[in-house]
């Protein structure tokens, strides 16, 4: 059996596409939460990782590299969410256009990097690990299922052949059925009695 036939088939391309969409959605949700609550929650990074991981998990991937892609999507989604949250919050508070504030941030990236700290990177890493673990476990489970041995006696290569019934064993026609014609004691029934024997019935 070739090695390629033993690998489980899965939707690797589908997982990448869905993971990318989940990354965009997670970044948008990050910005919305920041604007609505007027606070920045680093825990949202774990939510982005869970969103990316579960979405790619549902696509049933089979390559280990997809788990690495899930972690990268999570980090990019967190960074993009943080990048969009700053102009979204400023535009909402200052009542100015979002695109105008975003343009200022693009031309002055120091504003963005100054808003990041060690705790932010830590939660990004936690979210990436969460996404990686979800997808990697799915891949390991798929490979273990594909490598599981077939049940005993369920080999598909051998066609089913019912056992032919054996012919009943009849007695040999040349052999007389039952005991011989000799009577108990070696005397044939109806013959002359031997010495010391009495004929039955007695006369």
trRosetta pair geometry for C-beta under 8 A, 3 or more apart (Angstrom, degrees):
i j d omega theta_ij theta_ji phi_ij phi_ji
1 5 5.6 -111 -178 71 93 127
1 6 6.3 92 134 -53 121 101
2 5 4.8 94 66 1 86 102
2 6 7.5 -157 98 -7 50 86
3 6 5.8 -60 -158 33 40 110
3 7 7.1 44 149 -30 68 99
4 7 5.9 -48 -156 18 40 113
6 146 6.5 126 174 141 59 113
6 147 6.7 50 179 -92 106 78
7 62 6.4 105 163 160 97 131
7 143 7.4 -32 -142 -114 61 89
7 146 6.9 45 -176 125 18 161
8 62 4.9 -158 88 -124 86 124
8 142 4.3 -149 85 154 162 101
8 143 5.8 -130 3 -84 117 48
8 145 6.9 58 -87 71 141 94
8 146 4.0 -147 -66 -44 94 143
9 62 6.3 -116 -177 -32 12 157
10 15 7.6 13 144 -27 107 127
10 59 7.5 86 169 128 94 76
10 60 4.7 -143 -143 130 93 79
10 61 4.8 102 137 -165 136 19
10 62 3.2 160 16 -26 124 96
10 63 7.4 -152 66 -8 123 67
10 139 7.7 -81 -15 -113 173 76
10 142 6.2 27 -69 178 128 166
11 14 3.5 -22 165 39 120 123
11 15 5.7 135 107 -29 82 83
11 59 4.4 -112 87 171 118 89
11 60 5.4 74 20 66 94 83
11 61 6.4 -77 74 -82 57 55
12 15 5.7 -52 -149 31 29 113
12 16 6.8 29 153 -19 62 102
12 59 8.0 126 -90 130 13 121
12 61 5.1 82 -99 -139 60 91
12 62 6.3 -77 -57 40 99 76
12 63 5.1 36 -108 12 132 117
12 66 5.6 -134 -137 -69 83 128
13 16 5.8 -53 -153 32 34 110
13 17 6.6 30 153 -15 66 105
14 17 5.8 -56 -148 38 34 109
14 18 6.1 25 158 -11 68 110
14 59 4.4 -176 108 -153 100 120
15 18 6.0 -59 -142 44 28 105
15 19 5.9 31 157 -23 64 111
15 56 4.4 67 -166 -152 95 83
15 59 3.7 -177 -80 84 72 143
15 60 7.7 -138 -64 57 112 36
15 61 4.1 -13 -33 -64 162 114
15 66 5.2 26 105 -156 146 134
15 69 7.7 111 120 82 104 133
15 70 8.0 -54 162 -66 111 101
15 135 7.5 106 -171 -136 136 122
16 19 5.7 -56 -143 38 27 113
16 20 6.4 30 156 -22 62 104
16 56 7.8 51 -67 -119 29 110
16 66 7.1 -112 -62 -126 80 92
16 69 6.1 -46 -108 153 87 156
17 20 5.9 -54 -153 32 29 111
17 21 6.7 24 152 -13 63 105
18 21 5.7 -54 -149 39 35 110
18 22 6.2 37 152 -19 67 106
18 55 4.8 -158 146 158 106 104
18 56 6.1 166 88 -84 105 55
18 58 7.3 -103 142 68 162 101
18 59 5.3 179 30 -55 141 129
19 22 5.5 -53 -145 38 33 112
19 23 6.4 41 152 -26 64 102
19 52 5.4 57 -149 -162 82 88
19 55 6.0 157 -88 96 51 112
19 56 4.3 23 -73 -70 107 114
19 59 7.9 -82 -34 5 88 144
19 69 6.4 99 99 128 163 105
19 70 5.8 -113 -132 -102 139 69
19 73 4.8 -136 159 -49 106 173
20 23 5.5 -49 -152 29 32 116
20 24 6.8 31 152 -16 63 101
20 73 6.6 -119 -86 -123 45 125
21 24 5.8 -52 -152 35 35 110
21 25 6.3 33 151 -16 66 107
21 55 7.4 -142 75 174 91 153
22 25 5.6 -54 -144 41 34 112
22 26 6.1 37 156 -22 66 106
22 51 5.0 -179 -174 137 109 93
22 52 4.6 156 111 -99 126 56
22 55 4.0 -170 -60 23 146 160
22 56 7.3 -111 25 -32 147 82
22 73 7.1 60 78 150 96 136
22 77 7.6 -40 118 -91 69 152
23 26 5.8 -54 -146 36 27 111
23 27 6.5 28 155 -18 62 105
23 48 7.6 58 -129 -175 53 105
23 52 5.8 45 -70 -97 72 118
23 73 4.3 -114 -72 -176 127 96
23 74 7.3 -122 -107 -74 93 29
23 76 6.0 16 -167 87 136 102
23 77 3.9 -134 -154 -73 75 110
23 80 7.4 77 159 35 93 140
24 27 5.9 -55 -151 35 30 110
24 28 6.5 28 153 -17 64 106
24 77 7.4 -103 -44 -115 21 96
24 80 7.7 -52 -114 111 49 154
25 28 5.8 -56 -149 37 32 111
25 29 6.3 32 154 -18 66 106
25 51 6.8 -130 91 159 109 143
26 29 5.7 -54 -145 38 32 111
26 30 6.4 41 152 -26 64 101
26 47 7.1 171 -140 113 103 82
26 48 3.6 103 179 -129 137 89
26 51 4.9 169 -79 68 112 142
26 52 6.5 -48 -24 -44 149 93
26 74 7.9 -34 98 -128 166 58
26 77 4.3 34 81 175 122 135
26 78 7.7 -39 131 -64 120 53
26 81 6.4 -73 129 -59 74 131
27 30 5.5 -48 -152 28 33 117
27 31 6.8 29 152 -15 63 102
27 48 7.4 63 -58 -123 51 132
27 77 4.9 -132 -51 -160 89 68
27 78 7.7 -131 -94 -63 78 12
27 80 3.9 -27 -123 101 144 107
27 81 3.9 -144 -138 -65 58 74
27 83 7.9 -13 -161 47 119 91
27 84 6.0 94 161 16 98 134
28 31 5.9 -55 -154 36 35 108
28 32 6.3 32 151 -18 67 107
28 81 7.5 -89 -9 -108 19 86
28 84 7.2 -38 -101 99 45 161
29 32 5.5 -54 -143 39 35 112
29 33 6.1 37 158 -21 68 105
29 44 7.4 -170 115 -163 95 118
29 47 7.6 -101 110 119 135 127
29 48 7.7 177 66 -85 114 85
29 51 8.0 136 32 -45 148 166
29 81 7.3 -31 67 -122 61 126
30 33 6.1 -57 -149 35 26 109
30 34 6.5 25 153 -19 61 108
30 44 5.1 128 -114 141 84 142
30 48 6.7 -5 -57 -64 116 125
30 77 7.7 146 -17 155 134 81
30 78 7.2 137 -86 -132 159 47
30 80 7.9 126 47 94 138 68
30 81 2.7 44 58 -171 152 130
30 82 6.8 -56 146 -49 141 47
30 84 7.1 109 83 63 100 105
30 85 5.8 -80 131 -58 90 118
31 34 5.7 -57 -151 35 31 112
31 35 6.4 26 155 -17 66 106
31 81 5.9 -143 -36 -156 74 68
31 84 4.0 -57 -75 112 136 107
31 85 4.5 -151 -111 -81 63 62
31 88 4.5 96 -176 10 109 159
32 35 5.9 -57 -148 37 31 107
32 36 6.1 23 159 -15 68 112
32 88 7.7 -78 -73 159 38 156
33 36 6.0 -58 -139 41 28 106
33 37 5.8 -2 172 8 66 116
33 41 6.6 -67 138 31 130 115
33 44 5.9 174 68 -97 155 141
34 37 6.8 -68 -132 52 19 90
34 38 7.6 62 170 -106 52 14
34 39 7.1 -127 -136 79 57 33
34 40 5.5 16 -119 -94 106 68
34 41 7.9 -150 -84 14 70 76
34 85 3.8 61 31 -153 163 115
34 88 6.7 104 81 81 112 117
34 89 5.5 -75 134 -62 107 116
35 38 7.5 11 -174 -71 24 52
35 85 7.3 -149 -38 -147 76 71
35 88 5.0 -82 -63 137 121 108
35 89 5.4 -154 -94 -88 68 64
35 92 5.0 119 -149 -20 108 160
37 41 7.2 17 81 -24 155 113
38 89 7.2 119 -125 -142 56 112
40 82 7.9 55 -148 -122 126 84
40 85 6.7 104 -108 142 100 150
41 44 4.9 102 89 -24 94 97
42 45 5.8 -22 177 4 62 115
42 119 5.6 -93 -77 140 167 99
42 120 5.8 -134 -114 -104 113 52
42 122 7.6 32 171 71 141 88
42 123 4.0 155 163 0 102 161
43 46 5.6 -39 -169 26 60 112
43 47 6.9 61 137 -16 72 99
43 123 6.6 -107 -82 -145 29 140
44 47 5.2 -52 -156 37 47 117
44 48 6.4 52 146 -24 72 98
44 78 7.9 146 104 -123 87 86
44 81 7.0 -140 123 139 128 153
45 48 5.6 -48 -150 32 35 112
45 49 6.6 36 150 -17 64 103
45 74 7.7 83 -177 171 78 97
45 78 4.6 33 -123 -116 95 129
45 120 7.8 138 -47 -164 145 58
45 123 4.0 122 49 135 140 100
45 124 5.1 -100 -155 -83 144 45
45 126 6.7 94 107 65 114 92
45 127 4.1 -123 149 -29 81 139
46 49 5.6 -52 -151 37 35 113
46 50 6.3 36 151 -19 66 104
46 123 6.4 -82 -36 -168 83 93
46 126 5.7 -32 -86 113 95 110
46 127 4.9 -140 -93 -86 34 83
46 130 6.0 80 -151 -4 76 157
47 50 5.6 -52 -145 37 33 110
47 51 6.2 36 155 -21 65 105
47 127 7.6 -37 38 -117 35 117
48 51 5.7 -53 -147 35 31 112
48 52 6.4 26 156 -13 65 106
48 74 5.7 133 119 -148 97 76
48 77 4.7 -179 -178 113 130 125
48 78 5.4 174 66 -69 157 78
48 81 6.7 -129 -79 -16 146 150
48 127 5.4 27 69 -167 89 145
49 52 5.9 -56 -145 40 30 106
49 53 5.9 27 159 -17 66 113
49 74 4.3 40 -100 -138 75 138
49 78 8.0 0 -47 -50 84 116
49 126 7.2 -138 3 113 160 60
49 127 3.0 -176 -32 -174 123 73
49 128 6.0 -114 -109 -51 122 23
49 129 7.4 11 -163 53 153 48
49 130 4.0 95 128 66 130 111
49 131 4.2 -121 -164 -34 79 96
50 53 5.7 -57 -139 42 28 111
50 54 6.0 23 165 -15 66 110
50 127 7.6 -87 -15 -142 65 82
50 130 5.8 -42 -66 138 68 134
50 131 7.3 -126 -64 -75 21 73
50 134 7.5 113 -132 -41 53 151
51 54 6.3 -57 -141 39 22 103
51 55 6.2 21 160 -18 60 112
52 55 6.0 -61 -148 38 26 110
52 56 6.3 13 162 -7 65 111
52 70 5.5 150 136 -160 107 81
52 73 4.9 170 -151 105 142 118
52 74 5.0 -145 42 -74 151 82
52 77 6.4 -166 -55 -1 131 154
52 131 4.7 -3 87 -122 108 134
53 56 6.2 -65 -146 44 26 101
53 57 5.9 35 154 -29 65 111
53 70 5.6 81 -96 179 64 134
53 74 7.5 13 -41 -68 87 126
53 130 5.9 -113 -21 128 153 76
53 131 3.7 -153 -61 -129 98 57
53 132 7.5 -70 -102 0 114 23
53 133 7.3 3 -139 62 146 65
53 134 3.4 92 170 48 121 141
53 135 5.7 -126 -144 -31 76 86
54 57 5.2 -50 -141 33 31 121
54 58 6.5 36 158 -25 63 100
54 134 6.3 -69 -64 175 51 156
55 58 6.1 -53 -157 27 29 110
55 59 7.3 29 147 -21 59 103
56 59 5.6 -48 -156 26 43 116
56 61 6.3 -7 169 -17 91 128
56 66 6.5 178 176 164 127 108
56 69 7.7 171 -129 93 156 101
56 70 5.0 -133 46 -94 159 115
56 73 7.9 141 -42 42 137 152
56 131 7.5 64 34 -171 128 96
56 134 7.6 115 69 103 95 110
56 135 5.1 -13 106 -95 119 121
57 134 5.1 -74 -63 151 129 105
57 135 5.7 -129 -75 -91 73 59
57 138 4.8 171 -140 -48 81 152
60 138 7.1 -134 -122 165 42 122
60 142 6.8 120 -167 -89 83 141
61 66 3.9 -100 170 82 159 170
61 67 7.9 -175 90 -46 140 66
61 135 6.3 10 46 -165 131 102
61 138 6.8 81 49 103 80 120
61 139 6.0 -36 98 -81 88 99
62 66 7.8 81 46 5 31 138
62 139 6.1 130 -143 -134 27 87
62 142 5.7 -109 -108 111 79 146
62 143 7.4 123 -155 -63 82 84
63 66 5.0 108 74 -16 85 98
63 139 7.1 -79 68 -128 18 135
64 67 5.9 -41 -172 21 53 113
64 68 7.4 50 138 -12 70 99
64 136 7.0 39 -141 -123 75 85
64 139 6.0 153 -89 136 55 160
65 68 5.4 -50 -158 35 50 113
65 69 6.4 54 145 -22 73 100
66 69 5.3 -48 -149 35 39 116
66 70 6.5 47 149 -25 65 99
66 135 5.7 -132 116 170 93 133
66 139 6.9 154 57 -69 112 132
67 70 5.5 -46 -152 28 34 116
67 71 6.9 35 150 -17 62 100
67 132 4.9 74 170 -154 93 68
67 135 4.2 178 -103 96 72 110
67 136 4.0 53 -117 -66 153 82
67 139 6.4 -94 -43 2 114 139
68 71 5.7 -52 -155 34 37 111
68 72 6.5 35 149 -16 67 105
68 132 7.0 34 -89 -119 35 106
69 72 5.6 -55 -148 39 35 111
69 73 6.2 39 153 -22 67 104
70 73 5.7 -51 -145 35 30 113
70 74 6.6 35 153 -23 62 104
70 131 4.2 -158 148 150 102 106
70 132 5.8 164 83 -82 107 47
70 134 7.3 -129 157 65 157 96
70 135 4.5 162 -10 -8 158 149
71 74 5.7 -53 -153 31 32 114
71 75 6.7 28 153 -15 65 103
71 128 4.1 63 -158 -174 83 93
71 129 7.1 41 -118 -70 111 30
71 131 5.5 168 -83 81 48 109
71 132 4.2 13 -62 -61 111 106
72 75 5.9 -54 -150 36 35 108
72 76 6.2 29 155 -13 68 108
72 128 7.6 61 -54 -136 24 114
73 76 5.8 -58 -144 43 30 108
73 77 5.9 33 156 -23 66 110
73 131 7.0 -139 68 165 95 160
74 77 5.7 -55 -144 37 27 112
74 78 6.4 27 157 -18 63 105
74 124 7.5 148 131 -169 92 68
74 127 4.8 -170 174 129 125 99
74 128 4.5 176 82 -93 128 60
74 130 7.6 150 -127 61 161 86
74 131 4.4 -169 -47 1 136 150
75 78 5.9 -54 -149 36 30 109
75 79 6.3 26 155 -15 64 108
75 124 5.5 69 -123 174 73 110
75 125 8.0 29 -94 -83 103 45
75 127 7.7 155 -72 85 51 106
75 128 5.2 15 -51 -79 91 125
76 79 5.7 -56 -145 41 32 109
76 80 6.0 30 156 -17 67 109
77 80 5.8 -55 -141 40 28 109
77 81 6.1 32 157 -22 63 107
78 81 5.7 -54 -146 36 29 112
78 82 6.4 28 155 -16 63 105
78 123 7.6 176 -145 108 146 88
78 124 4.6 -179 96 -115 160 93
78 127 6.1 136 -59 63 133 152
79 82 5.8 -55 -150 38 30 110
79 83 6.2 32 151 -22 64 109
79 124 7.4 47 -51 -123 77 139
80 83 5.4 -54 -145 37 33 115
80 84 6.3 24 158 -12 67 106
81 84 6.0 -59 -144 41 29 103
81 85 6.0 36 156 -32 65 108
82 85 5.6 -50 -141 26 30 116
82 86 7.2 34 162 -25 60 97
82 112 7.4 109 125 -164 99 93
82 115 6.9 174 176 103 110 122
82 116 6.9 58 164 -82 156 96
82 120 7.1 64 -99 -163 150 132
83 86 6.8 -53 -164 20 27 107
83 105 7.1 146 -168 143 79 139
83 112 5.8 11 -115 -138 78 133
84 87 6.7 -66 -158 47 41 95
84 88 5.7 38 153 -22 74 119
84 102 7.7 -2 -124 -108 62 113
85 88 5.6 -64 -142 43 28 113
85 89 6.0 27 163 -20 68 109
86 89 6.2 -59 -148 35 23 105
86 90 6.4 15 159 -11 62 111
86 101 7.8 -153 121 149 77 115
86 105 6.1 129 93 -104 125 145
86 111 7.0 146 163 134 155 105
86 112 6.5 -144 11 -105 158 72
86 115 6.1 -146 -85 -30 128 169
87 90 5.6 -57 -140 44 35 109
87 91 5.7 36 161 -22 70 109
87 98 5.9 99 138 -162 107 70
87 101 3.8 155 -147 112 94 107
87 102 4.3 102 165 -71 177 65
87 104 7.6 149 -103 53 111 92
87 105 5.4 -108 -55 -10 112 138
88 91 6.0 -55 -142 38 25 109
88 92 6.3 25 157 -19 61 109
88 98 6.2 14 -101 -130 58 114
89 92 5.8 -58 -149 36 29 110
89 93 6.3 16 159 -10 66 111
90 93 6.1 -62 -143 43 29 103
90 94 5.6 -1 170 7 69 118
90 96 7.4 -26 132 50 85 111
90 101 4.9 169 87 -148 120 150
91 94 6.5 -63 -124 53 22 92
91 95 7.7 72 175 -105 52 6
91 96 5.4 -104 -131 73 68 71
91 97 6.4 -53 -138 122 119 17
91 98 4.3 -14 -85 -88 177 61
91 100 7.6 131 -103 56 108 87
91 101 4.8 -136 -60 11 94 142
92 95 7.8 12 179 -71 22 46
94 101 7.7 134 53 -76 130 131
96 100 5.7 -86 152 68 110 130
96 101 6.1 116 95 -44 116 105
97 100 4.2 88 73 1 100 107
97 101 7.1 -177 92 -4 55 82
98 101 6.1 -61 -153 41 34 104
98 102 6.0 34 152 -21 69 112
99 102 5.4 -55 -142 39 32 115
99 103 6.3 39 156 -26 65 102
100 103 5.8 -50 -152 29 29 113
100 104 6.9 30 150 -17 61 101
101 104 5.7 -50 -154 32 37 113
101 105 6.6 36 149 -18 66 104
102 105 5.6 -55 -150 36 35 111
102 106 6.4 38 151 -23 67 103
103 106 5.6 -50 -147 32 33 113
103 107 6.5 20 158 -8 65 108
104 107 6.1 -64 -148 44 29 102
104 108 6.0 -17 165 24 68 112
104 111 7.5 23 130 17 91 159
105 108 6.4 -77 -132 63 25 79
105 109 7.2 65 167 -99 63 44
105 111 5.6 -107 -124 75 73 127
105 112 5.8 85 -171 -54 103 103
106 109 7.2 1 -160 -68 26 80
108 111 5.0 57 115 -9 103 109
109 112 5.2 -48 -164 34 60 115
109 113 6.2 48 145 -14 83 104
110 113 5.8 -59 -141 44 37 104
110 114 5.9 42 158 -26 70 107
111 114 6.1 -55 -147 32 24 112
111 115 7.1 25 153 -23 57 105
112 115 6.1 -62 -163 26 32 110
112 116 7.5 25 148 -20 64 104
113 116 5.8 -52 -158 25 44 113
116 120 4.8 -118 -151 70 74 151
116 121 6.9 72 174 -44 111 88
117 120 5.3 108 52 3 59 102
117 121 7.6 -125 104 1 36 89
118 121 5.9 -57 -151 39 36 107
118 122 6.2 41 151 -26 68 106
119 122 5.4 -52 -148 32 34 118
119 123 6.6 27 159 -13 67 103
120 123 6.3 -61 -153 38 28 102
120 124 6.5 33 150 -21 63 107
121 124 5.4 -51 -148 34 35 117
121 125 6.4 37 153 -21 66 102
122 125 5.8 -56 -156 34 31 110
122 126 6.6 30 149 -18 65 104
123 126 5.3 -46 -143 35 41 114
123 127 6.3 44 155 -19 66 102
124 127 5.8 -56 -152 37 30 111
124 128 6.4 30 151 -19 64 107
125 128 5.6 -54 -147 36 33 112
125 129 6.4 33 155 -19 66 104
126 129 5.8 -54 -148 36 31 110
126 130 6.4 35 152 -22 64 105
127 130 5.6 -52 -149 33 33 114
127 131 6.5 30 155 -16 65 104
128 131 5.9 -55 -150 37 32 108
128 132 6.2 32 153 -19 66 108
129 132 5.6 -54 -144 39 32 113
129 133 6.1 33 157 -22 66 107
130 133 5.9 -55 -146 34 27 110
130 134 6.6 28 157 -20 62 106
131 134 6.0 -55 -150 32 30 111
131 135 6.5 16 160 -6 65 109
132 135 6.4 -68 -151 44 27 101
132 136 5.7 22 160 -18 68 117
133 136 5.8 -59 -136 41 26 109
133 137 6.1 26 165 -20 64 108
134 137 6.3 -61 -153 34 22 107
134 138 6.7 21 152 -17 60 108
135 138 5.6 -56 -154 34 34 114
135 139 6.5 33 151 -19 67 105
136 139 5.7 -54 -150 35 34 111
136 140 6.3 34 153 -18 67 106
137 140 5.6 -53 -144 38 33 111
137 141 6.2 35 156 -20 66 106
138 141 5.8 -55 -148 36 29 111
138 142 6.4 30 154 -19 63 106
139 142 5.8 -55 -149 35 31 111
139 143 6.4 27 155 -15 65 107
140 143 5.9 -57 -147 39 31 108
140 144 6.2 30 155 -19 66 107
141 144 5.8 -54 -144 38 31 110
141 145 6.3 31 156 -20 64 107
142 145 5.8 -55 -149 36 29 111
142 146 6.4 25 155 -16 64 108
143 146 5.7 -56 -145 38 33 109
143 147 6.1 19 160 -9 67 113
144 147 6.0 -63 -141 45 28 103
144 148 6.7 52 153 -51 62 91
145 148 5.8 -31 -154 -6 33 118
150 154 5.2 -135 159 81 107 104
150 155 6.8 118 99 -87 146 51
150 156 7.9 -122 -145 -12 159 88
151 154 4.3 55 70 5 91 134
155 158 5.3 50 97 15 111 102
170 173 8.0 18 124 -51 114 78
171 175 6.2 -110 168 71 100 109
171 177 5.9 97 103 -92 165 94
172 175 4.2 67 75 8 106 108
176 180 7.1 89 81 -101 138 58
179 182 7.8 -92 149 53 103 75
181 188 6.0 23 127 -133 97 100
181 189 7.4 -111 172 23 81 94
182 186 6.0 -25 -180 -143 127 34
182 187 7.2 123 -166 65 81 18
182 188 5.6 -71 -117 -84 55 68
183 186 7.5 -19 72 67 67 15
183 187 5.0 -33 62 82 113 68
183 188 5.8 134 -2 -136 95 15
183 189 4.6 122 -64 -56 122 75
185 197 7.6 135 142 -111 144 132
187 191 6.0 -149 -179 63 84 114
187 193 6.8 8 -144 -123 152 54
187 194 6.3 -135 -90 -8 117 105
187 197 6.6 144 -60 -172 157 169
188 191 4.3 72 71 -14 93 130
192 199 7.9 -54 -151 -86 43 114
193 197 3.9 -149 -174 98 105 104
193 198 6.2 -50 -148 161 167 2
193 199 4.8 -127 -27 -66 127 73
194 197 4.8 64 55 13 69 126
198 202 6.2 -17 166 -91 117 97
199 202 6.7 125 79 -104 72 46
199 203 6.9 14 80 -14 121 97
